[in-house]
Amino acid sequence: MNSRMKRKNNSRKMFPRLLSSYNPGRVIRRRRINRFPEANPIVFTFCVAMFEVMCGMLRLVSRGCILRSICTANPWKLGRKMDKVYFRHGDSDPSVDISFRYANSEYKIDRVFNFRRNVSELVEVFTDRMRTNIEKEFGKRNKKQKKKSDDSGDAVTHSKPPEISVQLTGGGNNLSGKTFEDILASDDLRNTLELCILGQKLPVAVNHPFVDNITLPTSILAGFFVYPSKVELSFATEADCTFIWYVGSVPKSGKFSEIDFKEAGRGFSYFAQPEDVGCHLKVECIPRRHDLEGPAVECISKCTIQAGPGECPFDIRHSFTAKPLSGNQFRVASYNLLADLYADSDFSRQELFPYCPPYALNIDYRKQLFTKELLGYNADIICLQEVDSKIYDLDLERTFRVRHFEGDFKKKGETAEGLAIFYNTIRFKLVRRFGINYGEEIPKREIFADFHEKLKNNEELLTRIVDRSTALQVVVLQSLDNPEEVVIVANTHLYFHPDADHIRLLQFGLAMTFLEKHVIPEVEKDFPNARKSLIFCGDFNSSPDCGIYKLMTENYVPKDFKDYSSHPDQVIRDVELRQALPMASACGCPDFTNFTAGFRACIDYIFYQTNNLSVVQVVPFPSLQELEAHIAIPSVVFPSDHIALVADLAWEKK
């Protein structure tokens, strides 16, 4: 997101909002409306209001809300398949979690019980509590039978509750008088525990893999990947779990218990198919750790699978990246994702992006698009900007991890978004990582002393620089195909303000100084015989006529360059910038990398070291017609206000 857009964007006055609430299952391309015919204002207002009501109803239907209202049961409650009693206790945890399913067909009881007990508690206190809970279940059953008989008028014989007996045994002996701490400390007891209820013996498994919670997304689109939005595990890792996906539709009875789910796929994610539209999705998670397997858990989606937006422009771009690269070539992508932090607000919806339907600004919708887009580029190195911390942790890191990628995240100060770099572990090995916050480091690092000395006399300027949370992220990767090749990958998102060309140029000067005087010497120590190549990606918020592009392509910015005077009260004096590396923009200077109604320009780049690397292919950018199909971006087919940059690079022969 660029602040020039904030300053210039008056698009709310330029475009009608009549259609902005409509959430179609498919993209309806329409002509721009330049003017409305004259009409009675009262009639017109009534029609608009009715249209909004109808759109709201359509959204409810598409999300399954009306469908859910007719279901009296709670189909979203986790279903557990348990044939054991599961004890879970961490080394320093003062409590023990106990879960089991007790089913008794004679007394028509089938329920999952969950307890959390203090480890210092005596076993008989726990069994007494359990006995009380089971007696309550008998009481509930008899009440239901009585109500049923009262409603039907038939006489029903109420069975007398049995004498409930509950015992925890170990090695065949009653463990009354012992605490859970005593039991868990003894291997002999841990391995022979049984819970006896009404003569039924349930084996006890201690610290077996266990799913504490699993949820599915609130938006699922056909033609896109879906994966659990949350998986909370004990004594297991997500990578070791088995995920099985099922699809089913609600029958005419409206009873979710009667859905006939059919297996549709296996793996961490599922690619929803067009024929799945209108169906519910179920995922079964089987937790595992080494040779241990825990109880399976099932979760059903609250929403139905909805029709996607159809073919997106990035689907066309994917035709240029269908095959992964190998050997001497590798693919690099750079993309500003538009953080939810900046998209999810009334200001964004009404002022910045009024042309984009609110549902298409929702992160649950957008993340499905940019995840599919990124995966389809088959890139080996991916640099991302404006990455929400929660999106990195819950979506990107988990999605890429199962595809042999590892990631690094650099948070920008206290801001809830930052920078991320992902790399293909089949092709690269991480050997070092670095990261700085420009403002924090200026007064501290010796390599920045010259900058600080020339800035300290302008307190307003220095304060503005120091207060920024702008960050630089660097990872050093060694090629596994060519071990003598080391790539230094830098990633940044420079300060956005329209009057801050001087701040951005200075930040970039600090970045190049840090790379040349700290990072590259450190890498040289570790790999004296390897060839080191720099790739610098990011949203630089600077057009090609600014000093950043000049510094990278011409290696020099004089002290009187125009950027230094972009703010009359914060003029930077006597600072000239040099850098020694031959660099160029891999994607050249396209007309736009940021495209909104109020601002459009080339401000994103993939800079590469030209004496070591060459460009093999640049993935073509979307056409102007595609960008303007929905006025500007983001839109129902573009998840961000930026365009992804993708380039294939190759090492030059030595």
C-alpha distance (Angstrom), angle and dihedral (degrees) to the residues before:
residue distance angle dihedral
M1 . . .
N2 3.79 . .
S3 3.77 125.5 .
R4 3.76 92.5 -141.6
M5 3.76 82.3 69.8
K6 3.80 89.8 54.1
R7 3.79 92.6 51.1
K8 3.78 98.0 44.3
N9 3.76 101.5 32.9
N10 3.75 111.1 111.6
S11 3.77 91.5 144.0
R12 3.79 92.0 125.4
K13 3.79 85.5 75.1
M14 3.79 92.8 43.9
F15 3.79 102.0 55.5
P16 3.81 133.1 48.4
R17 3.82 116.0 -118.0
L18 3.80 96.0 -155.9
L19 3.80 92.7 109.5
S20 3.81 98.5 35.2
S21 3.81 94.7 97.4
Y22 3.78 96.7 51.7
N23 3.79 112.4 108.2
P24 3.81 106.0 -167.3
G25 3.75 124.0 -168.4
R26 3.77 87.3 -133.1
V27 3.76 133.3 27.1
I28 3.77 112.9 -91.1
R29 3.78 109.3 -160.4
R30 3.73 111.6 -148.3
R31 3.76 138.0 177.5
R32 3.74 118.8 -104.5
I33 3.76 113.1 -97.3
N34 3.76 110.5 -131.2
R35 3.77 98.5 178.6
F36 3.77 141.4 -6.4
P37 3.79 122.4 -124.4
E38 3.74 115.0 -108.7
A39 3.80 111.7 -85.9
N40 3.76 141.3 166.3
P41 3.84 102.9 -80.0
I42 3.82 93.3 -140.7
V43 3.80 92.4 51.7
F44 3.78 90.7 44.4
T45 3.82 92.7 51.5
F46 3.81 91.2 48.5
C47 3.81 91.5 50.4
V48 3.79 91.9 50.0
A49 3.81 91.1 49.6
M50 3.81 92.2 49.5
F51 3.79 90.1 47.5
E52 3.83 90.8 53.9
V53 3.81 90.5 50.0
M54 3.81 91.5 50.9
C55 3.80 90.6 48.2
G56 3.79 89.8 52.1
M57 3.80 90.5 52.2
L58 3.80 90.5 49.0
R59 3.79 90.6 52.2
L60 3.80 91.0 50.6
V61 3.78 91.8 51.4
S62 3.81 93.2 46.4
R63 3.81 91.2 51.3
G64 3.77 94.7 47.0
C65 3.82 94.2 -115.7
I66 3.80 96.1 131.4
L67 3.76 90.4 43.4
R68 3.80 91.6 53.9
S69 3.77 93.1 51.1
I70 3.80 92.2 67.1
C71 3.79 92.7 54.1
T72 3.78 112.9 91.7
A73 3.81 95.9 -172.0
N74 3.78 125.6 73.0
P75 3.81 103.7 -114.0
W76 3.80 93.6 172.6
K77 3.81 95.1 67.8
L78 3.79 111.1 112.8
G79 3.77 114.1 -98.5
R80 3.79 114.0 -144.1
K81 3.79 127.1 -163.2
M82 3.81 103.0 -152.8
D83 3.78 129.9 163.9
K84 3.81 95.1 164.3
V85 3.78 140.2 50.7
Y86 3.80 109.5 -106.7
F87 3.81 120.9 -147.8
R88 3.83 115.5 -169.6
H89 3.78 121.2 -171.8
G90 3.80 130.8 157.1
D91 3.80 121.0 -147.3
S92 3.80 95.6 -104.6
D93 3.80 98.0 26.2
P94 3.83 113.1 121.5
S95 3.80 90.9 -152.3
V96 3.79 139.5 51.5
D97 3.81 123.5 -139.5
I98 3.79 116.4 -141.8
S99 3.81 124.7 -168.3
F100 3.78 131.1 172.3
R101 3.75 141.8 149.2
Y102 3.79 116.7 -125.9
A103 3.79 115.9 -162.8
N104 3.82 123.1 177.3
S105 3.81 114.2 172.9
E106 3.83 93.0 -171.3
Y107 3.79 92.3 60.3
K108 3.83 94.5 29.6
I109 3.78 95.5 -121.3
D110 3.80 121.9 145.0
R111 3.78 115.8 159.4
V112 3.79 142.1 137.6
F113 3.81 113.7 -125.1
N114 3.80 123.3 -157.3
F115 3.80 125.0 -170.3
R116 3.78 135.7 175.0
R117 3.81 112.0 -161.0
N118 3.78 133.3 176.4
V119 3.81 112.5 -106.4
S120 3.81 90.2 -129.4
E121 3.83 91.3 59.1
L122 3.81 119.6 111.4
V123 3.78 115.7 -113.1
E124 3.82 93.3 -122.4
V125 3.82 90.8 59.1
F126 3.78 88.5 57.1
T127 3.83 94.7 45.8
D128 3.82 90.7 48.8
R129 3.79 89.7 53.3
M130 3.77 90.7 48.0
R131 3.81 91.4 49.5
T132 3.80 89.7 53.3
N133 3.80 92.1 51.4
I134 3.79 92.7 49.7
E135 3.79 90.6 49.4
K136 3.79 88.0 54.0
E137 3.79 89.0 55.3
F138 3.81 89.9 55.3
G139 3.79 89.0 49.7
K140 3.80 91.6 52.0
R141 3.79 91.2 49.3
N142 3.81 92.8 52.3
K143 3.81 91.1 48.4
K144 3.80 90.1 53.6
Q145 3.80 90.9 49.4
K146 3.81 91.3 49.6
K147 3.81 91.9 49.6
K148 3.78 90.2 48.3
S149 3.81 91.7 51.7
D150 3.82 91.8 46.2
D151 3.80 91.3 51.7
S152 3.82 94.5 46.9
G153 3.82 98.0 36.3
D154 3.79 89.9 -131.0
A155 3.76 121.2 132.4
V156 3.81 112.1 -114.2
T157 3.76 123.7 -167.5
H158 3.79 110.2 -131.3
S159 3.77 112.7 -142.8
K160 3.77 115.9 -134.5
P161 3.80 111.6 -115.3
P162 3.80 110.7 -105.9
E163 3.77 123.5 -120.3
I164 3.80 101.2 -86.3
S165 3.80 113.9 -135.3
V166 3.82 120.7 -173.9
Q167 3.79 124.3 177.2
L168 3.78 135.8 168.4
T169 3.79 110.8 -150.7
G170 3.78 135.9 -177.6
G171 3.77 123.1 -165.2
G172 3.81 86.6 -4.5
N173 3.81 92.6 -58.8
N174 3.80 127.9 117.1
L175 3.81 108.5 -110.6
S176 3.78 97.4 -153.0
G177 3.78 110.0 139.0
K178 3.81 93.1 35.7
T179 3.79 126.9 100.6
F180 3.79 125.7 -133.6
E181 3.78 86.9 -110.8
D182 3.83 89.6 59.2
I183 3.79 91.7 48.7
L184 3.81 96.9 46.3
A185 3.82 91.6 48.6
S186 3.82 92.2 58.0
D187 3.79 117.7 76.1
D188 3.82 91.0 -164.3
L189 3.81 91.6 57.1
R190 3.83 95.5 39.8
N191 3.80 91.1 57.5
T192 3.84 96.6 47.0
L193 3.81 102.8 41.3
E194 3.82 119.5 137.2
L195 3.79 131.8 176.0
C196 3.82 112.1 -146.0
I197 3.82 118.1 -159.6
L198 3.82 118.4 176.0
G199 3.79 88.7 -22.1
Q200 3.81 93.1 -51.6
K201 3.81 111.2 125.0
L202 3.81 119.8 -146.5
P203 3.82 118.1 -172.7
V204 3.80 115.6 -128.6
A205 3.82 120.8 -131.0
V206 3.80 115.8 -162.3
N207 3.81 119.2 -149.4
H208 3.77 95.7 -13.5
P209 3.82 117.4 158.4
F210 3.80 109.1 -74.4
V211 3.81 137.4 -178.0
D212 3.79 108.9 -136.8
N213 3.79 94.9 -179.7
I214 3.78 141.1 -9.4
T215 3.81 129.2 -178.5
L216 3.79 137.1 179.3
P217 3.83 127.1 -137.6
T218 3.79 123.2 -87.4
S219 3.81 90.7 -129.3
I220 3.80 124.4 47.2
L221 3.81 120.0 176.3
A222 3.79 127.8 -165.5
G223 3.79 110.4 -118.3
F224 3.81 93.5 34.1
F225 3.78 139.0 86.7
V226 3.79 121.1 -95.3
Y227 3.79 125.5 -168.0
P228 3.82 134.9 164.9
S229 3.78 108.5 -69.6
K230 3.79 89.1 -149.4
V231 3.80 134.4 15.1
E232 3.81 117.2 178.0
L233 3.80 113.8 -170.8
S234 3.78 139.7 -178.0
F235 3.81 120.4 -153.4
A236 3.81 91.5 -6.1
T237 3.79 140.1 80.2
E238 3.77 127.2 -132.6
A239 3.79 91.2 -123.3
D240 3.83 91.5 60.6
C241 3.81 95.8 47.9
T242 3.80 124.9 99.6
F243 3.81 116.9 -131.1
I244 3.80 121.2 -162.8
W245 3.81 120.7 -172.9
Y246 3.80 127.0 -151.2
V247 3.81 132.8 -174.6
G248 3.79 126.5 -156.0
S249 3.80 141.4 152.7
V250 3.80 128.2 -132.9
P251 3.83 110.9 -103.0
K252 3.81 123.3 -127.0
S253 3.79 89.6 -93.0
G254 3.81 88.4 67.5
K255 3.81 90.5 -133.0
F256 3.77 113.7 139.4
S257 3.78 89.9 -160.5
E258 3.81 87.5 67.2
I259 3.81 96.6 54.7
D260 3.79 109.4 126.4
F261 3.79 100.9 -141.3
K262 3.81 116.4 -160.7
E263 3.79 123.0 -160.5
A264 3.81 109.2 -105.6
G265 3.79 106.0 170.8
R266 3.79 150.2 -25.4
G267 3.77 133.0 -126.4
F268 3.79 137.8 63.7
S269 3.82 91.9 -62.4
Y270 3.78 136.6 33.6
F271 3.80 126.3 -151.3
A272 3.81 105.2 -136.5
Q273 3.80 112.0 -133.6
P274 3.83 128.2 -141.9
E275 3.81 90.0 -114.2
D276 3.83 88.9 58.5
V277 3.82 92.9 68.4
G278 3.79 110.6 125.2
C279 3.79 93.1 18.8
H280 3.77 129.7 111.0
L281 3.78 121.8 -121.1
K282 3.78 126.0 -134.8
V283 3.78 126.1 -167.6
E284 3.79 125.0 -163.9
C285 3.79 116.7 -159.3
I286 3.81 120.2 -162.3
P287 3.83 109.2 -168.2
R288 3.79 117.7 -143.3
R289 3.78 139.7 179.3
H290 3.78 117.7 -178.2
D291 3.82 104.9 -52.5
L292 3.82 94.7 -17.2
E293 3.78 121.9 100.0
G294 3.79 125.5 -166.0
P295 3.80 131.5 -157.8
A296 3.79 117.0 -64.3
V297 3.79 118.2 -116.4
E298 3.80 127.2 -157.1
C299 3.80 128.7 -155.1
I300 3.82 127.3 -174.9
S301 3.80 121.8 -152.7
K302 3.77 115.9 -110.7
C303 3.80 90.9 -146.4
T304 3.76 129.1 54.5
I305 3.78 121.4 -118.5
Q306 3.80 107.1 -90.2
A307 3.78 130.8 -152.5
G308 3.79 111.8 -93.4
P309 3.81 126.2 -129.3
G310 3.80 93.2 -93.6
E311 3.79 122.7 -122.6
C312 3.79 112.5 -0.5
P313 3.83 124.0 -155.9
F314 3.80 89.4 -112.4
D315 3.82 88.7 60.6
I316 3.80 87.0 64.1
R317 3.80 91.2 47.3
H318 3.81 88.9 52.7
S319 3.79 89.2 68.0
F320 3.82 86.5 73.6
T321 3.81 93.2 51.5
A322 3.80 102.0 39.2
K323 3.80 93.0 121.3
P324 3.82 123.7 55.5
L325 3.79 115.3 -126.2
S326 3.80 126.6 -117.8
G327 3.78 143.0 178.0
N328 3.78 113.8 18.5
Q329 3.82 95.9 0.6
F330 3.79 133.6 72.6
R331 3.80 135.3 175.3
V332 3.81 125.8 -124.9
A333 3.82 126.8 -164.7
S334 3.80 129.8 -173.1
Y335 3.80 122.5 -171.2
N336 3.80 138.8 167.4
L337 3.82 102.5 -146.5
L338 3.85 97.6 -164.4
A339 3.79 103.0 -116.1
D340 3.78 117.7 -115.9
L341 3.79 84.5 -128.0
Y342 3.83 87.8 72.0
A343 3.81 100.3 32.5
D344 3.81 101.1 47.9
S345 3.80 103.0 72.5
D346 3.79 138.8 89.7
F347 3.81 88.5 -113.4
S348 3.80 91.2 56.7
R349 3.78 93.8 45.1
Q350 3.81 95.8 44.5
E351 3.81 104.6 29.6
L352 3.81 111.8 19.8
F353 3.79 103.2 33.6
P354 3.84 108.4 12.6
Y355 3.79 89.5 144.5
C356 3.82 91.8 62.8
P357 3.84 116.9 82.7
P358 3.82 109.3 -115.8
Y359 3.81 92.8 -121.2
A360 3.82 89.4 57.4
L361 3.82 89.9 54.2
N362 3.78 91.2 53.2
I363 3.80 110.7 108.7
D364 3.82 92.2 -134.1
Y365 3.80 87.6 62.1
R366 3.81 98.3 38.2
K367 3.78 96.7 47.5
Q368 3.80 90.5 59.8
L369 3.80 89.0 56.4
F370 3.79 99.8 45.0
T371 3.82 92.6 42.9
K372 3.80 91.1 54.7
E373 3.79 90.3 42.9
L374 3.81 93.9 52.5
L375 3.79 94.2 45.2
G376 3.80 91.4 50.0
Y377 3.80 93.1 58.2
N378 3.82 90.7 65.9
A379 3.80 88.4 -147.3
D380 3.80 122.0 175.0
I381 3.81 94.7 -153.5
I382 3.81 121.8 31.7
C383 3.81 123.6 -173.4
L384 3.80 116.1 -167.8
Q385 3.79 133.5 -172.6
E386 3.81 130.7 -164.6
V387 3.79 92.6 28.0
D388 3.81 113.2 167.0
S389 3.79 110.9 -131.5
K390 3.81 90.9 -127.4
I391 3.82 91.9 49.1
Y392 3.79 90.6 52.2
D393 3.81 93.7 48.6
L394 3.82 101.0 38.5
D395 3.79 102.3 31.0
L396 3.79 121.0 12.7
E397 3.80 100.6 37.7
R398 3.81 92.8 46.3
T399 3.81 94.4 43.8
F400 3.80 94.8 49.0
R401 3.81 95.5 40.0
V402 3.81 92.9 66.1
R403 3.82 88.0 51.3
H404 3.82 94.1 57.3
F405 3.80 97.0 -95.3
E406 3.76 128.6 128.8
G407 3.77 124.1 -160.2
D408 3.77 141.6 -153.0
F409 3.81 123.0 -155.6
K410 3.80 126.8 -159.2
K411 3.79 114.6 -168.2
K412 3.80 118.3 -148.6
G413 3.80 103.4 -126.2
E414 3.79 111.5 -78.3
T415 3.80 92.8 -20.7
A416 3.81 115.7 117.0
E417 3.81 92.1 -128.6
G418 3.75 135.6 60.1
L419 3.79 149.0 144.6
A420 3.80 128.8 -51.3
I421 3.78 134.7 -169.9
F422 3.80 123.1 -168.5
Y423 3.80 124.3 -171.1
N424 3.79 134.2 -173.6
T425 3.82 107.8 -108.9
I426 3.80 90.9 -157.9
R427 3.81 89.0 63.9
F428 3.81 105.9 26.1
K429 3.79 139.6 38.0
L430 3.80 121.8 -151.4
V431 3.81 110.0 -125.6
R432 3.83 104.2 164.3
R433 3.79 140.3 2.8
F434 3.79 132.0 -162.4
G435 3.77 136.1 -179.8
I436 3.78 138.8 174.8
N437 3.78 140.3 177.5
Y438 3.81 105.5 -133.5
G439 3.81 96.0 -144.5
E440 3.79 94.9 47.7
E441 3.80 94.8 47.4
I442 3.83 101.5 48.4
P443 3.83 95.1 80.8
K444 3.82 94.1 37.9
R445 3.81 111.8 46.4
E446 3.77 122.5 75.5
I447 3.80 91.4 -143.4
F448 3.82 88.4 62.8
A449 3.82 95.8 47.1
D450 3.81 93.5 103.8
F451 3.81 91.3 53.2
H452 3.79 92.2 48.0
E453 3.79 92.7 49.0
K454 3.81 92.4 55.0
L455 3.80 94.2 45.1
K456 3.79 103.2 42.7
N457 3.81 95.2 82.0
N458 3.82 90.9 61.9
E459 3.80 100.8 64.8
E460 3.81 94.9 -178.9
L461 3.80 91.4 52.6
L462 3.80 95.1 44.8
T463 3.80 92.1 47.9
R464 3.78 91.6 51.2
I465 3.79 91.6 51.7
V466 3.80 96.2 43.9
D467 3.82 93.2 47.2
R468 3.79 93.2 57.2
S469 3.81 118.0 101.8
T470 3.82 92.5 -151.8
A471 3.79 111.7 143.2
L472 3.80 142.6 -164.8
Q473 3.80 121.2 -143.4
V474 3.81 123.2 -164.6
V475 3.80 131.9 -178.9
V476 3.80 125.1 -179.7
L477 3.80 114.7 -145.3
Q478 3.78 129.7 -170.1
S479 3.78 116.4 -151.0
L480 3.80 113.3 -119.4
D481 3.82 90.5 -160.5
N482 3.80 92.0 49.9
P483 3.84 108.8 21.1
E484 3.80 92.0 -173.8
E485 3.80 89.4 64.8
V486 3.82 119.0 84.1
V487 3.78 122.2 -176.6
I488 3.81 122.0 -155.8
V489 3.81 105.6 -155.8
A490 3.80 116.9 -164.5
N491 3.81 124.4 -172.7
T492 3.80 130.0 -174.9
H493 3.81 144.9 157.8
L494 3.79 110.2 -151.3
Y495 3.81 128.0 -148.1
F496 3.80 111.2 -69.2
H497 3.82 107.1 -150.9
P498 3.86 117.3 123.3
D499 3.82 93.7 -131.5
A500 3.81 94.1 47.8
D501 3.82 106.5 86.6
H502 3.82 86.4 121.5
I503 3.82 91.8 53.3
R504 3.80 92.9 48.2
L505 3.80 93.1 48.0
L506 3.78 90.9 49.8
Q507 3.82 92.1 47.1
F508 3.78 89.5 51.8
G509 3.78 91.0 47.9
L510 3.81 88.2 54.3
A511 3.81 89.8 48.9
M512 3.80 94.0 53.0
T513 3.81 91.0 44.3
F514 3.80 90.1 52.4
L515 3.80 91.1 49.0
E516 3.81 96.4 46.1
K517 3.82 98.9 39.4
H518 3.80 101.8 34.1
V519 3.80 116.3 13.7
I520 3.81 100.9 41.0
P521 3.86 93.8 45.8
E522 3.82 89.7 49.7
V523 3.81 91.3 50.6
E524 3.80 90.1 46.2
K525 3.81 89.2 58.7
D526 3.80 91.9 52.7
F527 3.82 96.9 41.1
P528 3.81 108.7 25.8
N529 3.81 93.2 160.0
A530 3.80 98.9 42.4
R531 3.78 126.9 93.0
K532 3.80 111.5 -114.9
S533 3.82 120.5 -150.0
L534 3.81 127.7 -175.2
I535 3.79 124.5 -139.9
F536 3.81 115.4 -179.1
C537 3.82 117.3 -169.6
G538 3.75 133.0 174.0
D539 3.76 154.6 96.3
F540 3.80 99.8 -69.6
N541 3.82 95.1 175.1
S542 3.81 86.6 -139.3
S543 3.78 129.9 114.4
P544 3.83 121.8 -137.7
D545 3.82 92.3 -95.7
C546 3.81 91.1 62.3
G547 3.79 128.0 93.6
I548 3.80 97.2 -102.3
Y549 3.80 93.5 64.6
K550 3.80 89.5 43.7
L551 3.81 92.5 51.7
M552 3.78 92.7 50.2
T553 3.81 98.0 44.2
E554 3.83 101.1 31.1
N555 3.85 98.3 28.8
Y556 3.81 93.9 -134.2
V557 3.81 141.6 74.6
P558 3.82 116.0 -174.8
K559 3.80 121.9 -134.1
D560 3.82 92.3 -111.3
F561 3.83 95.4 53.9
K562 3.81 114.2 140.8
D563 3.83 95.5 -117.9
Y564 3.80 90.9 68.5
S565 3.83 89.6 65.7
S566 3.82 99.0 47.8
H567 3.82 89.3 116.5
P568 3.84 116.0 42.4
D569 3.83 94.1 -148.7
Q570 3.79 95.7 44.7
V571 3.80 104.2 47.0
I572 3.81 112.7 162.6
R573 3.80 111.5 -138.3
D574 3.79 134.1 -165.1
V575 3.80 95.7 6.3
E576 3.77 116.7 129.4
L577 3.77 120.7 175.2
R578 3.79 129.2 -144.9
Q579 3.77 134.1 172.6
A580 3.79 125.9 -178.7
L581 3.80 103.7 -148.3
P582 3.83 122.0 100.0
M583 3.80 102.8 -123.6
A584 3.81 137.3 170.9
S585 3.79 139.3 175.0
A586 3.79 109.6 -96.1
C587 3.81 92.9 -153.0
G588 3.79 94.7 38.6
C589 3.81 115.6 -139.8
P590 3.81 108.9 -45.9
D591 3.80 118.2 -168.8
F592 3.79 92.1 -108.8
T593 3.76 140.3 11.2
N594 3.82 91.5 160.3
F595 3.83 116.5 45.8
T596 3.80 123.3 178.0
A597 3.79 133.1 141.5
G598 3.79 91.3 -99.6
F599 3.80 102.6 35.2
R600 3.79 136.7 23.7
A601 3.80 127.6 168.8
C602 3.79 146.7 122.0
I603 3.82 106.1 -85.4
D604 3.85 103.9 138.7
Y605 3.81 124.3 78.8
I606 3.78 145.9 173.8
F607 3.81 104.3 -147.2
Y608 3.82 116.1 -166.2
Q609 3.80 136.4 -176.2
T610 3.80 106.0 -103.1
N611 3.82 99.7 -160.6
N612 3.82 91.1 60.2
L613 3.79 104.2 27.2
S614 3.78 138.2 43.7
V615 3.81 132.6 -164.5
V616 3.80 114.6 -112.2
Q617 3.80 99.3 174.4
V618 3.80 140.0 -2.1
V619 3.79 113.5 -155.4
P620 3.83 105.7 -124.0
F621 3.78 117.2 -106.6
P622 3.82 122.8 -120.8
S623 3.78 114.1 -87.3
L624 3.79 123.2 -107.3
Q625 3.79 88.1 -111.0
E626 3.82 90.7 56.6
L627 3.80 92.5 47.1
E628 3.81 92.5 49.3
A629 3.83 95.9 42.3
H630 3.82 88.7 99.5
I631 3.82 95.2 26.3
A632 3.82 93.9 -97.2
I633 3.80 141.3 -26.1
P634 2.99 143.7 -38.3
S635 3.78 93.7 52.4
V636 3.78 140.7 142.9
V637 3.83 88.9 -70.4
F638 3.83 101.0 31.9
P639 3.84 114.0 61.0
S640 3.81 95.9 -165.2
D641 3.79 141.0 36.0
H642 3.83 87.0 -121.9
I643 3.80 130.5 69.5
A644 3.79 120.6 -127.1
L645 3.80 116.1 -113.6
V646 3.81 114.8 -143.3
A647 3.81 126.3 179.5
D648 3.80 136.2 167.8
L649 3.81 113.5 -136.6
A650 3.79 132.3 -171.2
W651 3.79 132.6 -163.2
E652 3.79 113.1 -111.7
K653 3.77 116.0 -123.9
K654 3.79 112.1 -96.7
